[in-house]
Amino acid sequence: MFSRMTAGEKWFQVFALLFILILSVAMVYPFIHVISISFSTPDEALRPGIHLYPKEFTLEAYTKAFKSSGIWYGFQNTIFRTVVGTLLSLVFMAMAAYPLSKKHLPLRGFYTMFIVLTMFFGGGLIPTYLMVRGLGLYDSVWVYIIPVLFNTFYMLIVRNFFMSIPGELEDSARMDGANDIRILFSIVIPLSKPILATVALWTAVGHWNAWFDALIYIQDPTKQVLQNFLRRLVVENQDTELRMLMEQQSIGQTVTPETVKAAVIMIATAPILLVYPFLQRFFVKGIIVGSLKG
């Protein structure tokens, strides 16, 4: 195929590949650098230059990080909000997308426009804070889930995918006595695995990386999420428990703040990265089909 291209097309392909290669290296190297630092000894971590792999391998930074109770509380709360929040969001968005995908729904255009308006207009931070307090969600782990249960953009993509499912399948199910709820959960959702897997990954990544809601609405340290623990350590350098653990070291120092920070970054990043390969195969079909029908 490359031999059939014109000279201009060949040069374009070469420059495009070079650009993608440079961009990939620029994005991947910082990640490799952090991995290398997290497994390195203090002397090796402080060595100037490029770090592609740990020349002096050690797990001491991870040992120190896991001795902090804050990281375990953070893991517990982050996993809770990611798993429960993603599952509930998928259920609610699917239940909203299904009726909006039917052209015979009365006032369908009005309902769709009313929901779409929420993408452009919001109450702001102070009204949202007052609403959270009024609902009794302040300092509760449910504040991580209920206020962000519904994402309009994701729901519209799911609705568009539902519209691509042949209506004959639903008609045959109705002839067998199935109602709309049975059709949704027995036929539509099983056929919509590509888009639901795509939206699930987007939602899960959003929950895993979220920290601002915990900063505003949570006072109890045992209810903080992992990203807030990481923020205190890396940005503010204020995690008292880890600092005390490092001060208890012997004279022959085995870790430094840099190695511990790198280890915590990897601990907070690795779990969500491991999920991606299992859902990646659904991406292309889910996004393309979900974005075409209007």
MOKA-V918916 format. One record per backbone hydrogen bond with DSSP energy under -0.5 kcal/mol. NH is the residue of the N-H (numbers start at 0). CO is the residue of the C=O. If there is no record, write none. Layout:
[[NH & CO] [NH & CO]]
//
This chain:
[[3 & 0] [4 & 1] [9 & 5] [10 & 6] [11 & 7] [12 & 8] [13 & 9] [14 & 10] [15 & 11] [16 & 12] [17 & 13] [18 & 14] [19 & 15] [20 & 16] [21 & 17] [22 & 18] [23 & 19] [24 & 20] [25 & 21] [26 & 22] [27 & 23] [28 & 24] [30 & 26] [31 & 27] [32 & 28] [33 & 29] [34 & 30] [35 & 31] [36 & 32] [37 & 33] [38 & 34] [39 & 36] [40 & 55] [44 & 40] [45 & 41] [46 & 43] [51 & 49] [54 & 52] [56 & 54] [57 & 38] [62 & 58] [63 & 59] [64 & 60] [65 & 61] [66 & 62] [66 & 63] [67 & 64] [70 & 67] [71 & 67] [72 & 68] [73 & 69] [74 & 70] [75 & 71] [76 & 72] [77 & 73] [78 & 74] [79 & 75] [80 & 76] [81 & 77] [82 & 78] [83 & 79] [84 & 79] [84 & 80] [85 & 81] [86 & 82] [87 & 83] [88 & 84] [89 & 85] [90 & 86] [91 & 87] [92 & 88] [93 & 89] [94 & 90] [95 & 91] [96 & 92] [97 & 93] [98 & 94] [99 & 95] [100 & 96] [100 & 97] [101 & 98] [102 & 100] [104 & 101] [107 & 104] [110 & 106] [111 & 107] [112 & 108] [113 & 109] [114 & 110] [115 & 111] [116 & 112] [117 & 114] [118 & 115] [119 & 116] [120 & 116] [127 & 123] [128 & 124] [129 & 125] [130 & 126] [131 & 127] [132 & 128] [133 & 129] [134 & 130] [135 & 132] [136 & 131] [137 & 131] [138 & 216] [139 & 136] [142 & 139] [143 & 140] [144 & 141] [145 & 141] [147 & 144] [148 & 145] [151 & 149] [154 & 150] [155 & 151] [156 & 152] [157 & 153] [158 & 154] [159 & 155] [160 & 156] [161 & 157] [162 & 158] [163 & 159] [163 & 160] [164 & 161] [168 & 165] [169 & 165] [170 & 166] [171 & 167] [172 & 168] [173 & 169] [174 & 170] [175 & 171] [176 & 173] [177 & 172] [182 & 178] [183 & 179] [184 & 180] [185 & 181] [186 & 182] [187 & 182] [188 & 183] [190 & 186] [191 & 187] [191 & 188] [192 & 189] [195 & 191] [196 & 192] [197 & 193] [198 & 194] [199 & 195] [200 & 196] [201 & 197] [202 & 198] [203 & 199] [204 & 200] [205 & 201] [206 & 202] [207 & 203] [208 & 204] [209 & 205] [214 & 210] [215 & 211] [216 & 212] [217 & 213] [222 & 219] [223 & 220] [225 & 73] [227 & 224] [228 & 224] [229 & 225] [230 & 226] [231 & 227] [232 & 228] [233 & 229] [234 & 230] [235 & 230] [236 & 231] [237 & 231] [239 & 237] [242 & 238] [243 & 239] [244 & 240] [245 & 241] [246 & 242] [247 & 243] [248 & 245] [252 & 250] [259 & 255] [260 & 256] [261 & 257] [262 & 258] [263 & 259] [264 & 260] [265 & 261] [266 & 262] [267 & 263] [268 & 264] [269 & 265] [270 & 266] [272 & 268] [273 & 269] [274 & 270] [275 & 271] [276 & 272] [277 & 274] [278 & 274] [278 & 275] [279 & 275] [281 & 278] [282 & 279] [285 & 281] [286 & 282] [287 & 283] [288 & 284] [289 & 285] [290 & 286] [290 & 287] [291 & 287] [291 & 288] [292 & 288]]
//
